[in-house]
């Protein structure tokens, strides 16, 4: 994959001086290949990629990318590619049973996070992410796992049978309204080609009943070295890894007379097609207008880059227009986008997508169609192009600055595109030289021509996700809208009304002073006290080059307000963010910030109000200006208030169709009661209780006293650069120096022990289990760590019992935390979906696993896996600036030093089975609890 495609946008201009220096390239001149990546092909046909990087020090990631997917299945094999993905973790030649998981979990890896896989129609990828790389034995083990995944899955009868239930439950979990809608639309998307009948999850009747040999034959036919690539990315020696690969993978046999890896082209169709899909659990409509194209095979040359550059610019401008339109109350759509993308191996797709407001499907589709036609007929204004150019310059420059910080997964994305789609992994600096040459000739006419070529008459599909009892778009109306837009002689060119505005406008700022500095040698930080009373804690950090992060907090939050005011205080920062800031609407603010990597936001939680920001160091002053304006010149727009209420009203409409919303509302009502003043349901009364005047007043109150905020700033910025900015933009804000705390407003449960079944009508029957425990408990580092041990060991136990042994669920999720405020307490939740007929069998197992821990029946291996993960994760976190932010925050807010082994590492190392047992008993005995089970209403 070319680097330019891996960032969201392309560099499009660099100024007249740069253009004067730009080279001239021939259309067929190839894009230079990145020499940092080592690529080769073994005699058996296997491809390998090696990319050394220390973005995550002392770790490496290992992938096997297989040019195999569900499209290769026959009618009796539907779901087997995905089934094999599961079997990769259930026994191989060198790792019996759960050997891969057990071996790598001892290195701190977590199943689902570091050890995972996915299957799609055309590709299958298995991966081991961020595994320790400085122990040669561990590296050898990971390579051996890739080796076994390639050709040596055990596929024992017992493990196959055990996995049938797991996959059935995965299907049940994923079989929601959107999945059912997709099944209705797929024949139209793919024009009844094989893609429409090869969803990776497969056919559950086949999954439950296929013969063992059918799976083994599918594996033998398709999972072979000429259809596989391995990729190793991380803190490794590339030459050593290459030598190991050549030696280890040599025994994988080259296939003899292999089946041909076929590819499917979606058949051409002259006449347009239309489909309206309905489902009782759909709460919001959607319209997609698609035009299929024959895929443009990568040529990896100047001409291809020129085409993609021009398209990228045109679609980004068009989507900016649509986003601006959506910020008006009278706009009939919530959001819309238009673009061109890869679709299948042999087909690409132009797509116009609209999310209409309720009862506005026809109006929404017509408005977006008109904007599309306006763009390809009349093109783009000079101002639009210049702003897009500026934004793209900044994004590309930022990318080039951070070439050494590209995450493992992003590198793997480029590798996959190189292997599967033959898109070269480009040298970004060489590609930049080509881009500069391309841009010498960019103008609106070129952009118009480039996108109008994609709007062809054949292979058109309009797919509508409708809502029952709503005025849904019909085929006749949809086709009429398209025809009228295409032939609308009244359409006029887009008028760009934006004039050169600035962020601060006419605002006058009187700088303050830094009155004191104090070094915190323990964590190598500095505390500045400003003339207005503000404290700023600062730490230099350059793990992420040229990045700066800011956070400021003050106590108070929604806890200070009466129940009738909770809707308004809860939405006040949403209104402020929608309204823009200072003299700028949100639309104008977005335009002023084009080309700058800087942002700031505000939020109010139950206990605190927060201002946050981040920036590239070159744009740190812009970030500080934004923070300043959040305090001194917030903006409250009546039109945005009306739009906010409209959006909430739209969300409420048809909410009763959304099964997840029904579950959430039911759980809240059962746990807190229907009339709990501090826990208000989202209903019509909630919307009616909103008040523009109150929202504005509440914001001004919460952010009235900057001196009550504690600031934290971390990043690649020197004190010499930061201090003048603090004096100008933070010390200049008036501080009234009030002393304010939160109120202990803790909503109570309806009972200290809740046990209830809730019956809900659902299209795909299932049970959803929600179990929780809560108890007041001391907040300290050891209790926080013990809480994590308890949750993570339970996760291991439930994976083994509920998932693997019983085949009863795709996965049980255990979450736990220790709250410090407003009262110190421990909370633990267990959630999972399952077959409604099996839920009463599975529930006792949940408590049996808890009881085993309370009795001290804790496997030493589980403790060591968990311990190793914590120690590894802590070391990994030190590779990023976010660790430094957490360091200074915990030091000043929670009074402990993360760098001190006694606050974490020593505790993690010292935890014993007895500690976990005693904690489990102390916490769980007499804890408040609920067990709520959602069941299908028959």
N, C-alpha and C positions, 0 to 999 in steps of 0.2 A: 504494500500500500504506500502510495506517495505520502510524504509527510504532510503535504498541504491538505490532504483529505482527513488526516487524523486530528487536526485542529478544526474547530467548527467553521472557520472561515479562511479564505485565502488572503494573502497580502496583495493589495490591488494597486496602490500607488506609493511612491516614496519621494515625490517632489520632483521639480523640474531638473534639479542638479543631478539627481539619480538617473533620471531618464536620459540625460545627456551622456551619461556614462554607460548606459545599457548596451549590451551586446546585441548583435543580430544573429538569429538562429534560423536554420532551415526547418520546415515543417516536420521532416522525418528525423531530425536530430534526436537521439535518445536522451532520456533523463538519466543523469549520473546515479549510479547505485551507491548506497551507503556502505562504506568500507568497514564500518565498525562491526557489522554483522558477518559472521562466518557461515557460509552455506555450502552444503555438499550433498552428494548422492552416493549411497552405498551400492556395492555390486548387486544386492538383492532388490534394489529399486527404492529403498527407503531414503527419504530426504531428511536432512537435519539442518537446524539453525542454532547458532550459539551467539548470544549477545551479552558481553560482560558489562555490568553496571553496578555501582555501589550505592544506588539510590536508597536501597534497603541494605545496610551493611550486614555482612556475615550471613546473608540468606540468599537463596536461589529458588526459582520456580521452574517446574518441569511439566511440560505439556506433550500429549500425543494428539495430533490433529489428523482426523481420518476423513478421507474423501468418500464418506459413506453416510447414508441417512435413510430415513423411512421411505424415500422415493424408490429405493431399490427393492422393497418388499413386494412379494406377490400377494394375491388375495388371501392366501392361507397364512401369511406371515405378518399381518398388520399389527404393529406394536413390538416386533422382535428387536429392531435396532435399539429402541429405548430399553427393552428388557435386558439386552446385553450390557448396556450402560450400567444398570444395577448390578449385574453379575460380575462386573469388573471389581467390585468390592466384596465379593463373596467366594474368593478362592482362586488362586493361580498356581502355576507350577512351583514357585518358590515361597508362596505365602498362603498357607492353608486356611480355609474358612475366612475369618475376619482378620487374617494376618496382616494385610496392608494397613488397615485401620489401627490395629493394636501396635504395630511397629512404629508408625509415624506419630501416633498420639503420644508415644513416649518421648518424642522429640518436640512436643509442645503443639503439634498440629491439631486442629479441631475439624471434625467431620462436618461438611456443609460450608465451612469458612475457608479452611486451607486445603481440604480434600474434597473435590467435587467433580461434576461432569455435567454435560448437557447433550441432548440429541435433537437435531432439527431435521427437516426434510432432506437436506443435501450434505450435512456434515455432522460429525460427532466428535466431541472434544472431552478428554479426561485430563484432570490437572491436579498438581500438588503445588500449592502456593506458599512462598515465604518459609521454606524449610531451611534449617541451619546448614550452612555451606562450608564451614571451615573444618569439619570433621570428615576426613576422606571416606570413612566407613558409611556415614550417612549419605554422602553424595553417591556412593556406589549402590546403596540401597534404593535410592530414588531412581537411578538409572535402571536398576533391575526391575523396579515396578513398571516403568515404561516398556521394558523388554517383555515382561510377562503380559502386559495389556495388549501388546501387538499381536501375539500369536499363541499365548499359553494360558488362556482362561480355563479353569478346571471344569466348570459347567456340570457339577454333580447333580444327580437327580434330586437329592435332598434339598440342596440350596435353591434349585429352580423352583421346587414346590413351595419353599418357605417365602420366596419373593413374589409369588403370584398375588398373595393378599396385600402386600405392601403397595404394589403397583395399582391394584384395584382401588385402594384407599387414596392413592395419589390422584387417580382419575376422579374419584368422588369429591376430593377437596377442590380440584380445579374445575369441576363441571358446574360452573356458575352461569348466570344469564348471558354474560359476554361470550362464553364458550359455546353456548347453544345458538346464539345469534351467528357466530362465526360459522358454525356447521351449516346454517341455512344459506349464508352468503358465499361460502367457498366455491360451489359450482359456478357461480357467476364471476367471481374473482378470476378463476382459473379456466373458464370456458369449458367446464366438464372434463378437463384433462386429469391425469393421474394425481396431480397435486391436491385436487379437491377431496381425494379419498385416501390420503396418506398422512393424516395427522400423527405426529410421533407417539402420542400416548396410546394409539392403536384401538383395537376392538377388544372389549373386555371378555367377550365369549372366547375369543382366540387366546387371550392371556390366561384365562382360567383352565383351558383345555388342550393347548397344543402339546404334541408329543415331544419328548426330550430331543429326539434326533433332529427335528425340524429346526430347533434353535441352534444345535451344533452345526448343522449343514449351512445355515445362514452365516454363522461365524466363519466357517471354513471358506465359504465362497467369497466373502467381501472384506474380511478384516485381515489384510495382507500387506506386506511392506511397500508394494508399488502404489498403494492407495493410502500411505501413512507418512506423516512427517513428525519428527520430534523436535521440540524447541526447549532450550535451556537458557534462561535469562536470569542474571543475578551476579552476585559477588563471587565470581569463579575465574579460574585460569582457562581461557578459551582453548589453548593448545592441549592442555591436559584433558579437558572434557572431550575434545575431538578424538584424541587417542583412545579414550575409554569407550566412546561410542563405536568406533571402528572395530574394536576388539569384541565388545559385549554383544553387539547386534548382528555379528557375522553369522551366527548359527540360525538365524531366522531364515527359513528356506525361501528362495525365489519361486513364485508360483509357476506351475506348469500348465499351459493352456488355460489361463484364468478367464473367468467370465468378463465380458467387456463392461466397463463402468459406463452405463448409458446415461444420457441426459435428456430431459423431456422439454420440448418446446410447447408453449400454450398455443393451441390452434388459432389461426387467423379467423376473424369474424367481421363481415362487412357491416351488418346491421347492429345498432347499439342494443344493449340489454339493460334490463331494470329489475331490481328485486327489493321489495319491502319486507323486512324481517321483523317479527314481533315476538315478544316473550313477556309473560306476566310479571317477571321480576325486573324488567328494565324500567328505569325511572327517568332517563334522559335520552333524547334522540340524537342521531348523528347522520350526516350525509357525506358520502364519498363519491366523487366523480373521477373515474380512473380511465386512462388511455394506455393500453399496453403497447410496448415497442419491442422489436427484436433487440436483444442485448448488444450494447456497444462493447465489443471485446477490447481489452486494454492493449493499446499500441505502445504505451510507455514512452511517448515522444512529445516533442514540443507542441504538435498540433492537438494532441489530447489534452495537454495542460491548458492550452489556450481556450479550448472549448469549455472545460470544467471551470476555469476562472471566470469566464464571461457569464456562464449560467449561475454560478454561485453568487455573483454580484447582483444579477437581476432578481433572483428569487429572494435574496435577503432584503432588498429594497421593497419588493412587493409585500413580503410578510411584515415588514415594519409598518406599511400602510394599514394592513389588516389589523395589526395589534393596536394601532392608534384608533381606528374606527371602533374597536370593541370597548374602548373606554368611554363611550357615550351611551347614555341611558336609552336613547331611541334606536340604537343599533340592534337589529334583530338576532344577531348571533353573539354567543359568549366568547367564542374563539374561532379562528379559521387559519388555514395555512395552505400554501401551494408549493409544490416542489417536484423534483425528478430524482428517482432513486433506483438502485438495483432491486429487482423483485425476485426472480429466480435465476438459475444459472444462464438460461437462454433468453430471458425477458427482463426488460427494464420497464419503468412505469412513471408516467406523469400523473400526479394525483392532486386533486383539490379536495380539501377536507373541511367540513363545517360542523360546529357544535351549536345548533340553533337554541334560542330561548324557547320556552314552552309555547306551543301554538304559533310559532313563527318560522316553520320549516321553509315554506315557499319564499317568504320575504328574505330569509337569511341566504338561501341558495342563490336567489336572484342578485342580491347585493354583492356577493363574492364573485359570481360569474361576471357581473358588470366590471368589477375591479380588475379581474383577469383580462378581459377584453380591452379595457382601457390601457392596460400595461403593454400588451403586445401590439396594439394599434398606434399608441401615442408615445410610448416609452417613458422615460424618467427625467425628472428635473435635474438641473445642475446641482442644486443644493442637496438633493437626495443622494446623488452619486458621490459628491464630496464627503458627506457624512459617512456613507458606507465605506468609502476608501479609508477615511481616517480611522474608523473602528477596526478595519481589517489590518491596517498597518500596525496598530498597537498590539493586536492579538498575535500577529506573526512575530513581531519583535520580541514579545514576551515569551513566545514559544522558543525562539532561537536562544534567548537568554537562559532557558531552562532545559537545554538538551540533555544535561547530565541528571535531570530529575524526572525523566520520563518514567512513569510507573511500569512495573512488569506487565500488567495487563494491556497497557497501550502498545507496548512492543509486540506482545503476542497478537494483538489485533492486526498489526502491520504484517506479521509473519503469516497469519491466516490468509490475508488478502493476497500475499505473494504466492503462497502454495495453492490455494483453492481457486483464485481468480486471476492469477498471473499478473498482479499489479506490483510493479517493482517497489522495493523499499528504497526510497530516494535519499540522496544526499541533500539535506535541507538547504544548505548554503548554495549549492549548485542550482537547485530548483529555484531559489530566490532570484538568481541571475536571469533565468528564463522568464519568471513572472514580470520582472522589470521590463523586459523586452516586449512582452505581451501588452503591457499597459500603455505603451506609447500610443496605441491606436484605439484604445477603448473610448467609445462614445455611446450615446443612447441608441443610435440606429443599429449598431452592432449588437447591443443587448436585446433590442426588440427582435431582430432577425434570429438570434440564437434561441430565444424561448418560443417564438412563433413556430419554429420548425417542429417543436414537440407536440403541437396542438393539431393532431391529424384526425381525419374523419372516421377511420376504421378502429376496431377493437375498443370501443367505448363501453363503459359499464357505469351505471349509477346504482349505488347500493345504499339503501336507507335503513337505518335502525330506528324503528318507530316505537311509539308508546301507545299502549292500549287506551282507548277513549280520548285520543288526541287527534287533531286534524292532520293526519300524516300525508306527506308528499306522495302524490300518485305518479305513475309513469307518464300519463298525458301532461300533467303539469310540469314535471321535471324536464321533459324534452322540449316543451314550449318555452320554458325559461331559458334553456340553452340556445334555442333558435333565436329568440328575441334579443338576447344579449349579443349574439354574433352579428345581428343585423340592425342593431340600434344606432340609427343615424344621429341621435341626439347626444350621444356620449361626447364628453369634452375631455381634453387633456387634464391630468392631475395638476392642481395648483398648490404649490408649496408656500404656505403662509408663514413659515418660520423665518424670523429675522434674527440677526446676530445678537443673541442675548448672552448674558454672563451669569455665572452661578450666584455671585453675591449681589449683582445688580447695583443699586445705589446705597447699599448698606454700609454704614460707617462703623469701623471697629476701633475701639480704644484699648490698646494692649495693656495687659497686666504684667505682673512680674513673678518670677520664681523667687520665693523668699527664703527657702532652705533646701538643701540636698542632704540626704543621708544614705550612705552606702550600706547595703545589706550583704556583708561579705560571705555569709553562709551560703547564699544562692547567687552571688555575683549580680545583684540587682541594685537599683537606685530608686529611692523615693523622693519625689519632688513635692514640696508643698507650695501651692500657688497663692497669690495675694488675695484671691477670693475664697480661700479656705479649702480648695480642692486638693486631694492627695492623688498623685499619679505614680504608680509603681511601674518601673520600666526595666526591661532586660533585653540586652542585645542578643539576637539569635540569627544565625545565617545557615541553618540546616536547609531551609528553603530560601534560595537566593532571591534577594530583592523583594521579599514579601514582608508586609507589616500588618499586624492585627491589633485591633483595639476593642476593649470591652469596658463598660462603665455601669455600675449597679448602685441602686439605692433601695433601702427597705421601705415598704408600704404596701404597694400593689393593690389588688382588688379587695384585700381583707379589710381595708378602711372604709368600705362603702356598704350601704344598706342593700338588702336583697333586691328591692325594686330597681336599683341602679346597676345591678350586675350586667345586664345585657349591654348597656351603654359603655360602662368602663371596660368591659371585655372586648368591645369592638373599636375603641377609640383610636388605638394605634393603627388599626387597619384603615380607618378613614384618613388618618394623617398620611400614611404611606401612599394611599391612592390619590391624595390631593396634591402631591408634589411637595415643594418646600420653598420658602422665601417668596420671590416674585414669579416663580416658575410652576406651571401646571406639571403634572407627572409626565405628560407628553413632551413638553418643552424641556423638562429636566433630562429626560432620556436623550434628547437631541444634543443638549449642551454637554452631556457626559460621553458622547461618542468619541472613541479613540482614547479614553482614559480608563484605566483599570483601577477603579475606586468606587466604593459603595458605603452606605451607612443605613442602618435601620433602627427602629425602636420597637419595644414590646413591653407589655405589662402582664405579669403573672400574678398568682395569688398573693405572693409575698414581696415581689420586687418589681421595679421598673428598670429597664435595661436599654442602653444605647450601645450599638456595636458597629464596627466598621472594619474594612480591610482594603488594602491597596498594594499595587506595585510601588516600590519606593519612589520612583520618579513622579508618582501621582499622590504622594502622601499628603501634600498640601490640599489637594482637592478633597481627600477623605476628611481632613481636619475641618475644612470649610463646611462640609456636609454635617459633621457632628455639631459644629457651632450653630448652624441653622436649625437643627433639630431642637435646640434649646431656645434660641432667641427669635426665630422666625418660622415656626411651624405653620403649616397651611391647612385650612379647612374649607373645603369646596362643597357648596350646597348641591351642585350637580353630582359630585362624587358620592355624597350622602344618599342621594336618590338612587344612584347606580348600585351602591352597596345594599340598600334595602331591596332593590329589585333582584339582585343576585341571591340574597337570602330567601326571598319569596320564591324564586325559581328553584332553589335547592329544596325548599319545603314541599313544593308541588311534586306529586308522585313519589314522595319519600316513602310512603307506605308500601310501594312496590319493591323497594331495595331491602333484600333480606338481611344484609349486614347491618343496615341502619336499624331495622326492626329489632335485631338481636341486641345492638348497643343500647337502644332506648329501653328495651325490656330489662336488660341487666341493671341499668341505672335505676329504673323504677323499683325493681325488687330489692336492690341493695340499699338505696337511699330513701325510698318512698316516693310517692307521687307529688308530695307537697313539701319537700325539703326546701327551705328558703335559700340555702346556699348551693343547691344543685338543681338548676332550672333546666327543664327539657327544652329542646329546640322545637318550638311550635309557633303558632300564630301570635300568641300572647308575647312571646320573646321578641318577635319582630315589632309588634305594636308598642312595646315598652322602650324601643330605641328613641333617643332624642338627640338631634343635632346639637342643640345648645349645651346639653349635659356632656356630650362627648367632647366637645371643644373645651368646656370648663374643666372636665376631669383631666384631659391631657395637660392643660396649662398648670393645673395643680400638681400633677405627678412630676412634671419636669420644671417646676418653678424654682427649685433650689439646687443648683449645680454643686454647691458645697457639700450637699448630703450624698453626692455620688463619689464612689471610689473608682478611679480609673486604672486600667491595666493595659500597658502597651508593650508588645513583643515583636521583634523582627529585625530585619537587616538594615537598621537605621542607626546612625551614630548619634551620641548625645548632642554633638555640635549642630546637627541638622534638626533634631527633635526639639531642643529647648526653645528656640525662637518661635516655633510653631505652637508650642504649648502656651507661651506668653501671649501670642497674638489671638489664638482661637479658643483656648480654654480659660486662661486667666482673665480674659476680657468679659466673660459671662458673669452676670450679677449673681452673687451667692447670698441668700438671705440668712443662711446659717441656722436653720431650724433643726431641731433634733427630733427625728421621726423614726418610729419603729412600726412593725406590722401588728395586727391583732390576731390572736389565736382563734381563727374561725375555722374549726375542723368539722366538716359535716359528719354527722353520726350515721352509722348503719341502722337499719330497722331492727336488727337483732344481733346479738353477738354470735349466733350460730344460725345460718340461713341454709336451708336445703329445699330446693324447689325445681320442679320440672316445668319448662315453658314450652307450650305447643305452638308451632308456627306452620302455616301452610307454605309448602315449598315445592318447587318443580322437580328438583333432584333430591329425594329424601336422604337425610343424613342427621346425625346427632353432633352437636358441638358442645364440648365440655368446658366449663369455666370454673376453676377451683382457686380459692385464694385464702391466705392466712395473713393476719395483721396483728401486731402487738407492740405496745410501747416498750422501747428497749434502748439501752445506752448507746449513744453514738460515739464510736471510737474506731481507730484503724483496725484493731483486731476483729471487732464485730463486723465491720464492713467486709473484711477478707473472709471471715467464717461464713457470712451470708452468701458470698460468691461460691465458696467451696460447696456449700449445701446445694445450691441451685445447679451447679455444673455437674456434680456427681449424680444428682437426680436425673439430669438430662442423659447422662451415660446409661443409667439404669433403665430409663424409659425407652431409650433407643433399643436396648437389648431385649427388654420384656414386651412392651406394647407394640413395637415395630417389628423387630426381627423374629422373636419367638411366637407372638400371637398373630403377626401380620394384620394387626388391628387398626393401625393408623399410619399415615405417611410420616408423621413426626409429632412428638409432644414437645411443646415449647415451655420451658421453665424460666421465669424471670424473677429476679429478687433484687431488692435494694434496701438501704438503710437511709431513712429520711433524718435529716438533722433538725429541720424546722418545718412547721411551727412547733411540733413536738417530736422528740426523737422516737422513731419506731422502725420496726423491720416489717417488710411486706414481701410475700412470695406468692406467685401465681403459676398455675399449671393449666395450659390450654391445648386442646387437640380436637380434631374432627374424626368421626368414625362412622361405621355402619350403624344405623339406628337399632338394628336387631342384635348388635353385639355390645352396645354401650353398657348394659347392666353387668356383663361379664368382665368388661375392661375396668370399670370403676374401682372394684376392690383391689386390683393390681396397683393402682395409683397409691392407695394408702398402705398396701403391703410393702412397697419400696420405701415409703417414708418410715414405716415401723421398723424395718430392718436397720435403717440408719439410727433410729432412736435406741435400738438394742445394741448398737455397736457392730452390726454386721456390715462392715464397710471394706470393700476390697482394697488392699494396699496398692494394687495396680491403678485403681481409679484415682486414688489420692495423688500418686506420682504423676499420672497423666495431667491432672489438673494443676499440680504444682509447677510442672515443667512448662505448661502453657502460660501460666501467669508470669513466670520469670522471663520466658522468651518474649512475651508480648510487651513487658515493661522495657526490655532492651530495644525491641523494634521501635517502640514509640519515641525513643530518644533520637531517631533519625529525622524528626520533623519539628518545626517550630512550635507546633501545638503542645508539645511536651513542656516547653519553656513557659507557655501561657498557663498551663495547668500547675506548673511548679510555683510561679509567683502568686497565682490565685489561692492555692491551698496554703501557701506560707502565710499570707496576710489575712485571708478570710477564715481558714479552718485551722490555723495555728500548727501546721506541721510541715516539715521539710521533706519533700519527695526524694531528694537526693540522699537523705540519711537512711542507710540500710535498716535502721531500727524501726522506721515507719512503714516499711513494706517488705523488702527482700527478706529480712531476718524473720519477720512474722510468717511470711509465706513458707519459708524453709522449715519453720518450727512446728507448723500445724500437724497434729496427729489425729488418728482415728478417734481417740478419746475426746479431743477438743471438739471435733465435729459432732460427735454423739452428745456431748454435754450441751453444746449450743442448740442442737436440734430439739432436745428435750426442754431446755429452758425457754426457747422461743415458742415452740409449738404447743406445749402444755398450757392450756387456758388462753390460747390465742383466739381472737375473733376469727371466724371462718365463714366462707360460703361455698356451696356447691350448687351451681346452676347448670342444668342440662337442657339444651334446646333440642326438641324432638319434633319430627314432622307431624302435622295435624292431618289425620287421615279422613 
